[in-house]
Amino acid sequence: MRARDKAAVSALRTTLAALDNAEAVPVGEAELRGSALEQSPVGAGATEAARCELSEQGVLAVVRAEADERLVAAAQLTAPAHADRAALLRAEAAVLLRLLEAPDRA
């Protein structure tokens, strides 16, 4: 990838972040309220939790959602002053859609 392909870099960075968020362990309401300090786990790694693993279909769904989000946002930017931003969003969506259509993904 060329260093100057800002649309691709931006799309891939934000999509990787979305994938990372999708693999995060869900936090229940009880964990948000907290508990007494004396009930806290102790020791190295005591609070570590295994991350969720997305299936291939889950990964594809996240990438597709990111592309759709950009296309919807670009469609809402109708003012001439926002033409550059809309074009960038469409270019980012195109990068992600090409990833979904990649022949070596099969």
N, CA, C and O atoms as a GROMACS GRO file, in nm:
protein
  424
    1MET      N    1   0.085  -0.117   0.000
    1MET     CA    2   0.000   0.000   0.000
    1MET      C    3   0.089   0.124   0.000
    1MET      O    4   0.188   0.130   0.074
    2ARG      N    5   0.056   0.217  -0.080
    2ARG     CA    6   0.134   0.340  -0.086
    2ARG      C    7   0.114   0.420   0.041
    2ARG      O    8   0.007   0.420   0.101
    3ALA      N    9   0.218   0.489   0.082
    3ALA     CA   10   0.213   0.568   0.204
    3ALA      C   11   0.116   0.686   0.191
    3ALA      O   12   0.068   0.738   0.291
    4ARG      N   13   0.086   0.727   0.069
    4ARG     CA   14   0.001   0.843   0.049
    4ARG      C   15  -0.146   0.807   0.028
    4ARG      O   16  -0.227   0.896   0.001
    5ASP      N   17  -0.182   0.684   0.040
    5ASP     CA   18  -0.321   0.644   0.021
    5ASP      C   19  -0.396   0.664   0.153
    5ASP      O   20  -0.421   0.569   0.227
    6LYS      N   21  -0.431   0.789   0.178
    6LYS     CA   22  -0.493   0.825   0.306
    6LYS      C   23  -0.627   0.757   0.327
    6LYS      O   24  -0.660   0.721   0.440
    7ALA      N   25  -0.704   0.739   0.223
    7ALA     CA   26  -0.835   0.675   0.236
    7ALA      C   27  -0.819   0.531   0.284
    7ALA      O   28  -0.891   0.488   0.374
    8ALA      N   29  -0.727   0.458   0.225
    8ALA     CA   30  -0.705   0.319   0.264
    8ALA      C   31  -0.653   0.309   0.406
    8ALA      O   32  -0.698   0.226   0.484
    9VAL      N   33  -0.557   0.394   0.440
    9VAL     CA   34  -0.499   0.391   0.575
    9VAL      C   35  -0.606   0.421   0.679
    9VAL      O   36  -0.616   0.351   0.780
   10SER      N   37  -0.685   0.524   0.654
   10SER     CA   38  -0.790   0.562   0.748
   10SER      C   39  -0.895   0.451   0.762
   10SER      O   40  -0.935   0.417   0.873
   11ALA      N   41  -0.939   0.397   0.649
   11ALA     CA   42  -1.040   0.292   0.652
   11ALA      C   43  -0.990   0.168   0.725
   11ALA      O   44  -1.063   0.109   0.805
   12LEU      N   45  -0.868   0.128   0.698
   12LEU     CA   46  -0.813   0.008   0.761
   12LEU      C   47  -0.789   0.029   0.910
   12LEU      O   48  -0.815  -0.062   0.989
   13ARG      N   49  -0.740   0.145   0.949
   13ARG     CA   50  -0.718   0.171   1.092
   13ARG      C   51  -0.848   0.167   1.170
   13ARG      O   52  -0.856   0.103   1.275
   14THR      N   53  -0.950   0.235   1.121
   14THR     CA   54  -1.075   0.239   1.195
   14THR      C   55  -1.145   0.104   1.193
   14THR      O   56  -1.214   0.068   1.289
   15THR      N   57  -1.130   0.029   1.086
   15THR     CA   58  -1.191  -0.104   1.080
   15THR      C   59  -1.120  -0.200   1.174
   15THR      O   60  -1.184  -0.283   1.238
   16LEU      N   61  -0.988  -0.191   1.184
   16LEU     CA   62  -0.915  -0.273   1.281
   16LEU      C   63  -0.958  -0.240   1.423
   16LEU      O   64  -0.971  -0.329   1.507
   17ALA      N   65  -0.981  -0.112   1.451
   17ALA     CA   66  -1.030  -0.073   1.584
   17ALA      C   67  -1.170  -0.128   1.608
   17ALA      O   68  -1.200  -0.172   1.719
   18ALA      N   69  -1.256  -0.126   1.506
   18ALA     CA   70  -1.390  -0.181   1.520
   18ALA      C   71  -1.386  -0.332   1.546
   18ALA      O   72  -1.463  -0.385   1.625
   19LEU      N   73  -1.294  -0.401   1.478
   19LEU     CA   74  -1.278  -0.545   1.500
   19LEU      C   75  -1.227  -0.571   1.642
   19LEU      O   76  -1.272  -0.664   1.708
   20ASP      N   77  -1.134  -0.489   1.688
   20ASP     CA   78  -1.082  -0.503   1.824
   20ASP      C   79  -1.195  -0.482   1.925
   20ASP      O   80  -1.204  -0.556   2.023
   21ASN      N   81  -1.280  -0.383   1.903
   21ASN     CA   82  -1.393  -0.358   1.992
   21ASN      C   83  -1.493  -0.474   1.989
   21ASN      O   84  -1.550  -0.508   2.092
   22ALA      N   85  -1.513  -0.532   1.873
   22ALA     CA   86  -1.608  -0.643   1.860
   22ALA      C   87  -1.559  -0.767   1.935
   22ALA      O   88  -1.640  -0.851   1.975
   23GLU      N   89  -1.428  -0.779   1.953
   23GLU     CA   90  -1.372  -0.894   2.024
   23GLU      C   91  -1.360  -0.870   2.174
   23GLU      O   92  -1.318  -0.960   2.248
   24ALA      N   93  -1.397  -0.752   2.220
   24ALA     CA   94  -1.386  -0.721   2.363
   24ALA      C   95  -1.487  -0.803   2.443
   24ALA      O   96  -1.594  -0.839   2.393
   25VAL      N   97  -1.451  -0.832   2.566
   25VAL     CA   98  -1.539  -0.907   2.654
   25VAL      C   99  -1.650  -0.814   2.701
   25VAL      O  100  -1.622  -0.704   2.749
   26PRO      N  101  -1.776  -0.857   2.688
   26PRO     CA  102  -1.886  -0.771   2.733
   26PRO      C  103  -1.880  -0.752   2.885
   26PRO      O  104  -1.849  -0.845   2.960
   27VAL      N  105  -1.911  -0.633   2.928
   27VAL     CA  106  -1.911  -0.602   3.071
   27VAL      C  107  -2.055  -0.597   3.118
   27VAL      O  108  -2.138  -0.524   3.062
   28GLY      N  109  -2.083  -0.675   3.220
   28GLY     CA  110  -2.219  -0.678   3.275
   28GLY      C  111  -2.243  -0.561   3.368
   28GLY      O  112  -2.150  -0.491   3.407
   29GLU      N  113  -2.369  -0.541   3.405
   29GLU     CA  114  -2.406  -0.431   3.493
   29GLU      C  115  -2.343  -0.446   3.631
   29GLU      O  116  -2.308  -0.346   3.694
   30ALA      N  117  -2.328  -0.568   3.678
   30ALA     CA  118  -2.268  -0.591   3.810
   30ALA      C  119  -2.123  -0.543   3.813
   30ALA      O  120  -2.079  -0.487   3.913
   31GLU      N  121  -2.048  -0.566   3.704
   31GLU     CA  122  -1.910  -0.520   3.700
   31GLU      C  123  -1.899  -0.369   3.696
   31GLU      O  124  -1.801  -0.312   3.744
   32LEU      N  125  -1.998  -0.304   3.637
   32LEU     CA  126  -1.995  -0.158   3.629
   32LEU      C  127  -2.017  -0.094   3.766
   32LEU      O  128  -1.962   0.013   3.794
   33ARG      N  129  -2.096  -0.159   3.851
   33ARG     CA  130  -2.122  -0.105   3.984
   33ARG      C  131  -2.002  -0.122   4.076
   33ARG      O  132  -1.983  -0.043   4.168
   34GLY      N  133  -1.923  -0.224   4.052
   34GLY     CA  134  -1.804  -0.247   4.134
   34GLY      C  135  -1.838  -0.329   4.257
   34GLY      O  136  -1.954  -0.363   4.281
   35SER      N  137  -1.737  -0.360   4.331
   35SER     CA  138  -1.755  -0.436   4.454
   35SER      C  139  -1.656  -0.385   4.557
   35SER      O  140  -1.576  -0.296   4.530
   36ALA      N  141  -1.664  -0.444   4.673
   36ALA     CA  142  -1.576  -0.402   4.781
   36ALA      C  143  -1.432  -0.434   4.746
   36ALA      O  144  -1.404  -0.532   4.677
   37LEU      N  145  -1.341  -0.352   4.793
   37LEU     CA  146  -1.199  -0.369   4.764
   37LEU      C  147  -1.148  -0.503   4.812
   37LEU      O  148  -1.064  -0.565   4.746
   38GLU      N  149  -1.197  -0.549   4.927
   38GLU     CA  150  -1.148  -0.678   4.979
   38GLU      C  151  -1.195  -0.797   4.896
   38GLU      O  152  -1.143  -0.907   4.913
   39GLN      N  153  -1.291  -0.777   4.807
   39GLN     CA  154  -1.338  -0.885   4.720
   39GLN      C  155  -1.270  -0.883   4.583
   39GLN      O  156  -1.300  -0.966   4.497
   40SER      N  157  -1.180  -0.788   4.563
   40SER     CA  158  -1.110  -0.776   4.435
   40SER      C  159  -1.010  -0.889   4.417
   40SER      O  160  -0.948  -0.932   4.514
   41PRO      N  161  -0.994  -0.938   4.294
   41PRO     CA  162  -0.894  -1.041   4.268
   41PRO      C  163  -0.754  -0.987   4.290
   41PRO      O  164  -0.728  -0.868   4.269
   42VAL      N  165  -0.664  -1.072   4.331
   42VAL     CA  166  -0.527  -1.031   4.363
   42VAL      C  167  -0.430  -1.115   4.282
   42VAL      O  168  -0.454  -1.233   4.257
   43GLY      N  169  -0.321  -1.054   4.242
   43GLY     CA  170  -0.214  -1.128   4.174
   43GLY      C  171  -0.204  -1.089   4.028
   43GLY      O  172  -0.295  -1.030   3.969
   44ALA      N  173  -0.089  -1.124   3.971
   44ALA     CA  174  -0.063  -1.092   3.830
   44ALA      C  175  -0.161  -1.168   3.742
   44ALA      O  176  -0.173  -1.290   3.752
   45GLY      N  177  -0.229  -1.097   3.656
   45GLY     CA  178  -0.322  -1.159   3.562
   45GLY      C  179  -0.456  -1.196   3.621
   45GLY      O  180  -0.538  -1.258   3.553
   46ALA      N  181  -0.481  -1.161   3.746
   46ALA     CA  182  -0.607  -1.200   3.811
   46ALA      C  183  -0.729  -1.135   3.745
   46ALA      O  184  -0.839  -1.189   3.752
   47THR      N  185  -0.709  -1.023   3.683
   47THR     CA  186  -0.822  -0.954   3.621
   47THR      C  187  -0.824  -0.970   3.470
   47THR      O  188  -0.906  -0.908   3.402
   48GLU      N  189  -0.736  -1.053   3.416
   48GLU     CA  190  -0.732  -1.075   3.271
   48GLU      C  191  -0.852  -1.159   3.229
   48GLU      O  192  -0.896  -1.248   3.301
   49ALA      N  193  -0.905  -1.127   3.112
   49ALA     CA  194  -1.017  -1.203   3.056
   49ALA      C  195  -0.983  -1.236   2.911
   49ALA      O  196  -0.930  -1.153   2.838
   50ALA      N  197  -1.014  -1.357   2.872
   50ALA     CA  198  -0.990  -1.396   2.733
   50ALA      C  199  -1.083  -1.317   2.642
   50ALA      O  200  -1.202  -1.300   2.672
   51ARG      N  201  -1.029  -1.270   2.532
   51ARG     CA  202  -1.110  -1.194   2.436
   51ARG      C  203  -1.198  -1.290   2.357
   51ARG      O  204  -1.165  -1.407   2.340
   52CYS      N  205  -1.308  -1.238   2.309
   52CYS     CA  206  -1.397  -1.316   2.223
   52CYS      C  207  -1.327  -1.333   2.087
   52CYS      O  208  -1.252  -1.246   2.044
   53GLU      N  209  -1.354  -1.444   2.022
   53GLU     CA  210  -1.300  -1.465   1.888
   53GLU      C  211  -1.413  -1.456   1.787
   53GLU      O  212  -1.514  -1.525   1.799
   54LEU      N  213  -1.395  -1.370   1.689
   54LEU     CA  214  -1.495  -1.356   1.584
   54LEU      C  215  -1.475  -1.464   1.479
   54LEU      O  216  -1.362  -1.499   1.444
   55SER      N  217  -1.584  -1.516   1.430
   55SER     CA  218  -1.577  -1.609   1.318
   55SER      C  219  -1.547  -1.529   1.192
   55SER      O  220  -1.550  -1.406   1.194
   56GLU      N  221  -1.520  -1.599   1.084
   56GLU     CA  222  -1.497  -1.529   0.958
   56GLU      C  223  -1.620  -1.447   0.920
   56GLU      O  224  -1.608  -1.334   0.871
   57GLN      N  225  -1.737  -1.503   0.943
   57GLN     CA  226  -1.861  -1.430   0.913
   57GLN      C  227  -1.875  -1.307   1.001
   57GLN      O  228  -1.924  -1.203   0.956
   58GLY      N  229  -1.831  -1.317   1.126
   58GLY     CA  230  -1.835  -1.202   1.216
   58GLY      C  231  -1.743  -1.091   1.171
   58GLY      O  232  -1.779  -0.974   1.176
   59VAL      N  233  -1.624  -1.128   1.126
   59VAL     CA  234  -1.528  -1.030   1.075
   59VAL      C  235  -1.585  -0.963   0.950
   59VAL      O  236  -1.579  -0.841   0.936
   60LEU      N  237  -1.640  -1.042   0.860
   60LEU     CA  238  -1.698  -0.987   0.737
   60LEU      C  239  -1.814  -0.893   0.769
   60LEU      O  240  -1.832  -0.791   0.702
   61ALA      N  241  -1.894  -0.927   0.871
   61ALA     CA  242  -2.006  -0.842   0.909
   61ALA      C  243  -1.958  -0.707   0.962
   61ALA      O  244  -2.017  -0.604   0.933
   62VAL      N  245  -1.850  -0.709   1.040
   62VAL     CA  246  -1.795  -0.583   1.092
   62VAL      C  247  -1.741  -0.498   0.978
   62VAL      O  248  -1.766  -0.377   0.974
   63VAL      N  249  -1.668  -0.558   0.886
   63VAL     CA  250  -1.612  -0.484   0.772
   63VAL      C  251  -1.726  -0.428   0.686
   63VAL      O  252  -1.720  -0.313   0.642
   64ARG      N  253  -1.828  -0.509   0.662
   64ARG     CA  254  -1.943  -0.463   0.583
   64ARG      C  255  -2.014  -0.347   0.653
   64ARG      O  256  -2.055  -0.251   0.589
   65ALA      N  257  -2.030  -0.356   0.785
   65ALA     CA  258  -2.095  -0.250   0.861
   65ALA      C  259  -2.015  -0.120   0.855
   65ALA      O  260  -2.072  -0.012   0.844
   66GLU      N  261  -1.883  -0.131   0.861
   66GLU     CA  262  -1.798  -0.013   0.850
   66GLU      C  263  -1.813   0.052   0.712
   66GLU      O  264  -1.821   0.175   0.702
   67ALA      N  265  -1.817  -0.028   0.608
   67ALA     CA  266  -1.834   0.026   0.472
   67ALA      C  267  -1.972   0.091   0.458
   67ALA      O  268  -1.984   0.200   0.403
   68ASP      N  269  -2.076   0.024   0.509
   68ASP     CA  270  -2.211   0.080   0.501
   68ASP      C  271  -2.222   0.211   0.578
   68ASP      O  272  -2.287   0.305   0.534
   69GLU      N  273  -2.157   0.216   0.694
   69GLU     CA  274  -2.160   0.338   0.775
   69GLU      C  275  -2.099   0.456   0.698
   69GLU      O  276  -2.151   0.567   0.705
   70ARG      N  277  -1.992   0.431   0.627
   70ARG     CA  278  -1.929   0.538   0.549
   70ARG      C  279  -2.017   0.582   0.432
   70ARG      O  280  -2.026   0.700   0.402
   71LEU      N  281  -2.081   0.485   0.366
   71LEU     CA  282  -2.168   0.520   0.254
   71LEU      C  283  -2.289   0.601   0.300
   71LEU      O  284  -2.330   0.695   0.231
   72VAL      N  285  -2.346   0.566   0.414
   72VAL     CA  286  -2.460   0.641   0.467
   72VAL      C  287  -2.417   0.782   0.505
   72VAL      O  288  -2.486   0.879   0.475
   73ALA      N  289  -2.302   0.794   0.571
   73ALA     CA  290  -2.253   0.926   0.609
   73ALA      C  291  -2.224   1.011   0.487
   73ALA      O  292  -2.253   1.130   0.486
   74ALA      N  293  -2.167   0.951   0.382
   74ALA     CA  294  -2.138   1.025   0.260
   74ALA      C  295  -2.266   1.072   0.193
   74ALA      O  296  -2.271   1.183   0.138
   75ALA      N  297  -2.369   0.990   0.196
   75ALA     CA  298  -2.496   1.028   0.135
   75ALA      C  299  -2.562   1.144   0.210
   75ALA      O  300  -2.637   1.222   0.150
   76GLN      N  301  -2.536   1.156   0.337
   76GLN     CA  302  -2.595   1.264   0.416
   76GLN      C  303  -2.522   1.396   0.399
   76GLN      O  304  -2.575   1.502   0.432
   77LEU      N  305  -2.400   1.392   0.347
   77LEU     CA  306  -2.322   1.514   0.326
   77LEU      C  307  -2.352   1.569   0.186
   77LEU      O  308  -2.277   1.544   0.092
   78THR      N  309  -2.460   1.642   0.175
   78THR     CA  310  -2.504   1.689   0.044
   78THR      C  311  -2.460   1.831   0.012
   78THR      O  312  -2.463   1.872  -0.104
   79ALA      N  313  -2.419   1.905   0.112
   79ALA     CA  314  -2.378   2.044   0.089
   79ALA      C  315  -2.247   2.047   0.010
   79ALA      O  316  -2.158   1.964   0.033
   80PRO      N  317  -2.234   2.141  -0.081
   80PRO     CA  318  -2.109   2.151  -0.159
   80PRO      C  319  -1.984   2.168  -0.072
   80PRO      O  320  -1.875   2.126  -0.110
   81ALA      N  321  -2.001   2.228   0.043
   81ALA     CA  322  -1.886   2.248   0.133
   81ALA      C  323  -1.833   2.116   0.188
   81ALA      O  324  -1.719   2.109   0.233
   82HIS      N  325  -1.916   2.012   0.184
   82HIS     CA  326  -1.876   1.882   0.238
   82HIS      C  327  -1.840   1.781   0.129
   82HIS      O  328  -1.827   1.662   0.156
   83ALA      N  329  -1.823   1.828   0.008
   83ALA     CA  330  -1.795   1.737  -0.105
   83ALA      C  331  -1.666   1.659  -0.085
   83ALA      O  332  -1.660   1.540  -0.117
   84ASP      N  333  -1.562   1.724  -0.033
   84ASP     CA  334  -1.434   1.654  -0.012
   84ASP      C  335  -1.448   1.544   0.092
   84ASP      O  336  -1.397   1.434   0.074
   85ARG      N  337  -1.518   1.573   0.201
   85ARG     CA  338  -1.538   1.473   0.307
   85ARG      C  339  -1.621   1.356   0.254
   85ARG      O  340  -1.589   1.241   0.283
   86ALA      N  341  -1.726   1.385   0.178
   86ALA     CA  342  -1.810   1.280   0.122
   86ALA      C  343  -1.729   1.192   0.026
   86ALA      O  344  -1.745   1.070   0.025
   87ALA      N  345  -1.643   1.253  -0.054
   87ALA     CA  346  -1.559   1.177  -0.147
   87ALA      C  347  -1.462   1.087  -0.071
   87ALA      O  348  -1.439   0.972  -0.111
   88LEU      N  349  -1.406   1.137   0.038
   88LEU     CA  350  -1.315   1.056   0.119
   88LEU      C  351  -1.389   0.937   0.181
   88LEU      O  352  -1.337   0.826   0.182
   89LEU      N  353  -1.509   0.961   0.230
   89LEU     CA  354  -1.588   0.851   0.288
   89LEU      C  355  -1.621   0.745   0.182
   89LEU      O  356  -1.616   0.625   0.210
   90ARG      N  357  -1.655   0.789   0.063
   90ARG     CA  358  -1.683   0.694  -0.045
   90ARG      C  359  -1.558   0.614  -0.083
   90ARG      O  360  -1.566   0.495  -0.111
   91ALA      N  361  -1.443   0.682  -0.083
   91ALA     CA  362  -1.317   0.613  -0.115
   91ALA      C  363  -1.284   0.511  -0.007
   91ALA      O  364  -1.238   0.401  -0.038
   92GLU      N  365  -1.306   0.546   0.120
   92GLU     CA  366  -1.282   0.451   0.228
   92GLU      C  367  -1.375   0.331   0.216
   92GLU      O  368  -1.332   0.217   0.236
   93ALA      N  369  -1.501   0.356   0.185
   93ALA     CA  370  -1.597   0.246   0.168
   93ALA      C  371  -1.555   0.156   0.052
   93ALA      O  372  -1.570   0.035   0.060
   94ALA      N  373  -1.503   0.214  -0.054
   94ALA     CA  374  -1.459   0.135  -0.169
   94ALA      C  375  -1.343   0.044  -0.131
   94ALA      O  376  -1.336  -0.070  -0.177
   95VAL      N  377  -1.252   0.093  -0.048
   95VAL     CA  378  -1.140   0.010  -0.001
   95VAL      C  379  -1.194  -0.111   0.076
   95VAL      O  380  -1.150  -0.224   0.053
   96LEU      N  381  -1.288  -0.087   0.165
   96LEU     CA  382  -1.342  -0.196   0.246
   96LEU      C  383  -1.424  -0.294   0.161
   96LEU      O  384  -1.418  -0.416   0.183
   97LEU      N  385  -1.498  -0.243   0.065
   97LEU     CA  386  -1.576  -0.332  -0.021
   97LEU      C  387  -1.485  -0.418  -0.109
   97LEU      O  388  -1.518  -0.532  -0.139
   98ARG      N  389  -1.371  -0.362  -0.150
   98ARG     CA  390  -1.274  -0.444  -0.227
   98ARG      C  391  -1.220  -0.557  -0.141
   98ARG      O  392  -1.197  -0.667  -0.192
   99LEU      N  393  -1.201  -0.532  -0.012
   99LEU     CA  394  -1.155  -0.639   0.077
   99LEU      C  395  -1.259  -0.751   0.086
   99LEU      O  396  -1.223  -0.868   0.092
  100LEU      N  397  -1.385  -0.714   0.087
  100LEU     CA  398  -1.492  -0.815   0.095
  100LEU      C  399  -1.500  -0.897  -0.033
  100LEU      O  400  -1.541  -1.013  -0.030
  101GLU      N  401  -1.460  -0.839  -0.144
  101GLU     CA  402  -1.468  -0.908  -0.273
  101GLU      C  403  -1.338  -0.978  -0.312
  101GLU      O  404  -1.329  -1.037  -0.419
  102ALA      N  405  -1.237  -0.971  -0.226
  102ALA     CA  406  -1.105  -1.028  -0.259
  102ALA      C  407  -1.116  -1.178  -0.289
  102ALA      O  408  -1.175  -1.252  -0.210
  103PRO      N  409  -1.060  -1.223  -0.403
  103PRO     CA  410  -1.072  -1.364  -0.440
  103PRO      C  411  -0.993  -1.457  -0.349
  103PRO      O  412  -1.030  -1.574  -0.334
  104ASP      N  413  -0.885  -1.410  -0.288
  104ASP     CA  414  -0.804  -1.497  -0.203
  104ASP      C  415  -0.863  -1.513  -0.064
  104ASP      O  416  -0.806  -1.585   0.019
  105ARG      N  417  -0.974  -1.449  -0.037
  105ARG     CA  418  -1.041  -1.459   0.092
  105ARG      C  419  -1.113  -1.591   0.109
  105ARG      O  420  -1.142  -1.630   0.222
  106ALA      N  421  -1.142  -1.661   0.002
  106ALA     CA  422  -1.220  -1.785   0.005
  106ALA      C  423  -1.146  -1.895   0.068
  106ALA      O  424  -1.198  -2.006   0.078
   0.00000   0.00000   0.00000
